[in-house]
Amino acid sequence: MAKTIYLKKEEISLKSLQWKVLGLVLALLLGAAGPASAFEIGARVQYWFSAFEADIKADDGGVLGTTINAKDTLGIGNKAIPGFEAFIGGGNHRLTFGYTPLSYSGSSVLGREITFAGTTFSVHAPVNTELSIRMLDLEYQYTLLDMENLLAGFSLGAIGQINFVDGEAKIASGGIQAKGTARLPLPMVGLGAHVGLLADILEARAKLTGISYSGHYLYEAQADISFTPFPFLDLHAGYRQISLRIDRDDLFVDGRFTGPYLGLTVSF
């Protein structure tokens, strides 16, 4: 008989909070930029060839879980990850809404006994594992230094960001499934830079954001080169790294995700 174990969930509606924050920041952006500022609106899609390593653990009340290496013990492998961003900007202000679904799966035969979310899986048991970390972020950037009219152009901006992390890990074997979940918002701060290499045809961008508190941390760094073959269309190639540690709702994840990506941006 199948057995499913659910951990307690945070008593908060992330979706409601996300839309409230989005509405507030958008209103501030529109008010600050004013009707005289030229707006840029666009969307970006990315395909991220991410390598990852992660340790996971799920407790269940007073039953402590085993810290498990997702690759070595559970057979979870690397996977290319899609991503999406939508943005609007005016004057010194820019608002970006992004979504990154980190989703992995794997199968293995256990080389040792493990306990996950109150369920013990014996040595030599065949297990199937799913690890999903959905990241929904809202980013506001204010330009501190703008030298776009000098030489090739350079700008530097301060970033405030809220990243909503929705994590889930499931291990199943022989009709028995154990699951751990964690949901939390992580406020982040950072810097973003832009360099025009060849007028408006070739540009470089870099961004670094992060936060660390109460046993959690999230750091994200990325840099890319973009080529504009036609107006309103940019082609990107870059490198991205995410370092994440969360310990919430009895689920613990400590992971690093890193690798190159390709992207396409359409803006007006």
C-alpha positions as CSV (number, residue, x, y, z in Angstrom):
1,M,0.0,0.0,0.0
2,A,1.4,3.4,-1.0
3,K,2.5,5.6,1.8
4,T,2.9,9.4,1.3
5,I,4.4,11.6,3.9
6,Y,3.7,15.4,3.8
7,L,5.6,17.9,5.8
8,K,3.9,21.0,7.3
9,K,3.6,24.0,5.0
10,E,4.2,27.6,5.7
11,E,1.0,29.5,6.5
12,I,1.4,32.1,3.8
13,S,0.1,32.7,0.3
14,L,3.2,33.3,-1.8
15,K,1.2,34.0,-4.9
16,S,-0.8,36.8,-3.2
17,L,2.4,38.3,-1.8
18,Q,4.1,38.2,-5.2
19,W,1.4,40.1,-6.9
20,K,1.1,42.7,-4.2
21,V,4.9,43.4,-4.3
22,L,4.8,43.4,-8.1
23,G,2.0,46.0,-8.1
24,L,3.6,48.2,-5.6
25,V,7.0,48.3,-7.3
26,L,5.5,48.8,-10.7
27,A,3.5,51.8,-9.4
28,L,6.6,53.3,-7.9
29,L,8.5,52.7,-11.2
30,L,5.8,54.4,-13.3
31,G,5.5,57.3,-10.9
32,A,9.2,57.9,-10.6
33,A,10.0,57.7,-14.3
34,G,7.3,60.0,-15.4
35,P,5.6,60.4,-18.8
36,A,8.6,62.2,-20.3
37,S,11.0,59.2,-19.9
38,A,11.3,56.8,-22.8
39,F,10.2,53.3,-21.7
40,E,11.7,50.0,-22.8
41,I,9.6,46.9,-22.5
42,G,10.8,43.4,-23.4
43,A,11.1,39.7,-22.7
44,R,14.0,37.3,-22.6
45,V,14.2,33.5,-22.8
46,Q,17.3,31.6,-21.8
47,Y,18.5,28.0,-22.0
48,W,21.0,27.3,-19.2
49,F,23.3,24.3,-19.4
50,S,23.7,23.9,-15.7
51,A,25.9,21.4,-13.8
52,F,24.9,21.0,-10.2
53,E,25.8,19.4,-6.9
54,A,23.5,19.3,-3.9
55,D,23.0,17.8,-0.5
56,I,19.4,17.3,0.7
57,K,17.8,16.2,4.0
58,A,14.2,16.1,5.3
59,D,13.3,15.6,8.9
60,D,9.8,14.6,10.1
61,G,9.0,16.0,13.6
62,G,11.5,14.3,15.9
63,V,12.8,11.9,13.3
64,L,16.1,13.3,11.9
65,G,16.8,12.7,8.2
66,T,20.0,11.6,6.6
67,T,22.1,14.1,4.7
68,I,22.1,12.7,1.2
69,N,24.3,13.6,-1.8
70,A,21.8,14.0,-4.7
71,K,24.3,12.8,-7.4
72,D,26.3,10.1,-5.7
73,T,23.6,8.5,-3.7
74,L,20.4,9.2,-5.6
75,G,21.8,9.2,-9.2
76,I,20.5,12.7,-10.1
77,G,22.3,14.1,-13.2
78,N,22.8,17.4,-14.9
79,K,20.0,19.0,-17.0
80,A,19.6,22.0,-19.2
81,I,17.2,24.5,-17.6
82,P,14.9,27.0,-19.4
83,G,14.3,30.5,-18.0
84,F,12.2,33.5,-18.6
85,E,12.3,37.2,-17.8
86,A,10.0,40.2,-18.6
87,F,11.2,43.7,-18.0
88,I,10.2,47.4,-18.1
89,G,12.4,50.4,-17.8
90,G,12.3,54.1,-17.8
91,G,14.9,56.8,-16.9
92,N,17.1,55.4,-14.1
93,H,14.6,52.7,-13.2
94,R,14.2,49.1,-14.3
95,L,11.9,46.4,-13.1
96,T,12.4,42.7,-14.0
97,F,10.2,39.7,-13.3
98,G,12.0,36.3,-13.8
99,Y,11.3,32.6,-13.4
100,T,13.8,29.8,-13.2
101,P,12.5,26.2,-12.7
102,L,15.4,24.1,-11.4
103,S,14.1,20.6,-11.9
104,Y,16.1,17.3,-11.8
105,S,15.4,13.6,-11.5
106,G,17.3,10.4,-11.2
107,S,17.3,6.7,-10.3
108,S,19.7,4.5,-8.3
109,V,20.1,1.5,-6.1
110,L,21.1,2.6,-2.6
111,G,24.5,1.7,-1.4
112,R,23.5,2.5,2.2
113,E,20.4,2.9,4.4
114,I,18.9,6.4,4.4
115,T,16.0,8.2,6.2
116,F,14.1,10.9,4.4
117,A,11.0,12.7,5.8
118,G,10.4,10.0,8.4
119,T,10.7,7.1,6.0
120,T,13.7,4.7,6.0
121,F,14.9,3.2,2.7
122,S,17.0,0.1,3.1
123,V,20.4,-0.6,1.5
124,H,20.1,-2.0,-2.0
125,A,16.6,-0.6,-2.4
126,P,15.9,0.9,-5.9
127,V,14.8,4.5,-5.6
128,N,13.5,7.2,-7.9
129,T,14.1,10.9,-6.9
130,E,12.8,14.2,-8.0
131,L,14.3,17.5,-6.9
132,S,12.6,20.8,-7.9
133,I,13.5,24.3,-6.9
134,R,11.3,26.9,-8.6
135,M,12.7,30.4,-8.3
136,L,10.4,33.4,-8.9
137,D,12.1,36.7,-8.6
138,L,11.2,40.4,-8.7
139,E,14.1,42.7,-9.3
140,Y,14.3,46.5,-9.2
141,Q,17.5,48.3,-10.4
142,Y,18.3,51.9,-10.1
143,T,21.2,53.4,-12.2
144,L,23.8,55.0,-9.9
145,L,26.3,55.9,-12.6
146,D,25.4,56.5,-16.2
147,M,28.2,57.2,-18.7
148,E,26.4,55.8,-21.8
149,N,27.1,58.9,-23.8
150,L,30.9,58.6,-23.3
151,L,33.0,56.4,-25.5
152,A,31.4,53.0,-25.8
153,G,29.2,53.6,-22.7
154,F,29.2,52.3,-19.2
155,S,26.5,52.2,-16.4
156,L,26.4,50.8,-12.9
157,G,23.2,50.1,-11.0
158,A,22.1,49.1,-7.5
159,I,19.7,46.1,-7.2
160,G,17.0,45.2,-4.8
161,Q,15.4,41.8,-5.3
162,I,12.9,39.4,-3.8
163,N,13.3,35.8,-4.7
164,F,10.5,33.4,-3.9
165,V,11.9,29.9,-3.5
166,D,9.6,26.9,-3.8
167,G,11.5,23.7,-3.1
168,E,10.4,20.1,-3.2
169,A,12.2,16.8,-3.0
170,K,10.6,13.3,-3.4
171,I,12.1,9.9,-3.0
172,A,10.0,6.8,-3.9
173,S,10.6,3.1,-3.8
174,G,8.3,0.1,-4.0
175,G,5.1,2.1,-3.7
176,I,6.4,4.1,-0.8
177,Q,7.0,7.9,-1.2
178,A,8.4,10.5,1.1
179,K,8.3,14.2,0.3
180,G,9.8,17.3,1.8
181,T,8.8,20.9,0.9
182,A,10.1,24.4,1.7
183,R,8.8,27.7,0.6
184,L,10.2,31.1,1.6
185,P,10.9,34.6,0.2
186,L,14.6,35.7,0.2
187,P,15.3,39.5,-0.1
188,M,18.5,40.1,-2.0
189,V,20.8,43.1,-2.8
190,G,23.5,43.6,-5.4
191,L,25.0,45.5,-8.3
192,G,24.6,45.4,-12.1
193,A,26.9,46.7,-14.8
194,H,26.6,47.4,-18.5
195,V,29.4,48.1,-21.0
196,G,28.9,49.1,-24.6
197,L,31.7,47.4,-26.6
198,L,30.6,48.4,-30.2
199,A,28.0,51.2,-30.2
200,D,24.6,49.4,-29.9
201,I,25.7,46.2,-31.6
202,L,27.9,44.4,-29.1
203,E,27.4,44.8,-25.3
204,A,28.5,43.2,-22.1
205,R,26.5,42.8,-18.9
206,A,27.2,41.5,-15.4
207,K,25.2,41.1,-12.2
208,L,25.8,39.9,-8.7
209,T,23.2,39.6,-6.0
210,G,22.9,37.8,-2.7
211,I,21.7,37.4,0.9
212,S,22.7,35.3,3.9
213,Y,20.7,35.1,7.2
214,S,19.2,32.6,9.7
215,G,20.9,29.6,8.1
216,H,19.8,30.4,4.6
217,Y,21.8,32.0,1.8
218,L,21.3,32.6,-1.9
219,Y,24.0,34.1,-4.2
220,E,23.6,34.6,-7.9
221,A,26.2,35.8,-10.4
222,Q,25.9,36.0,-14.2
223,A,27.7,37.7,-17.1
224,D,27.1,37.7,-20.8
225,I,27.9,39.2,-24.2
226,S,25.0,40.3,-26.4
227,F,24.9,40.8,-30.1
228,T,22.2,42.9,-31.8
229,P,21.9,41.9,-35.4
230,F,18.5,43.7,-35.9
231,P,16.8,46.5,-33.9
232,F,14.7,45.1,-31.0
233,L,16.5,41.7,-31.1
234,D,19.5,40.6,-28.9
235,L,21.3,37.3,-28.9
236,H,23.1,36.4,-25.6
237,A,25.8,34.0,-24.5
238,G,27.0,34.0,-20.9
239,Y,27.7,32.1,-17.7
240,R,25.5,31.9,-14.6
241,Q,26.0,30.5,-11.1
242,I,23.6,30.0,-8.2
243,S,24.6,29.0,-4.7
244,L,21.7,28.1,-2.5
245,R,21.2,26.9,1.1
246,I,17.7,26.7,2.6
247,D,16.7,25.0,5.8
248,R,12.9,25.5,6.2
249,D,9.8,23.4,6.9
250,D,12.0,20.4,7.8
251,L,13.6,20.4,4.3
252,F,17.3,21.2,3.9
253,V,18.9,21.8,0.5
254,D,22.5,23.0,0.0
255,G,23.3,23.2,-3.7
256,R,25.4,24.9,-6.4
257,F,24.2,25.3,-10.0
258,T,26.6,26.6,-12.6
259,G,27.2,26.7,-16.4
260,P,26.9,28.6,-19.6
261,Y,23.6,29.8,-21.2
262,L,22.2,31.1,-24.4
263,G,19.4,33.6,-24.6
264,L,17.3,35.8,-26.9
265,T,15.7,39.1,-26.0
266,V,13.0,41.0,-27.8
267,S,12.4,44.6,-26.6
268,F,10.6,47.8,-27.8
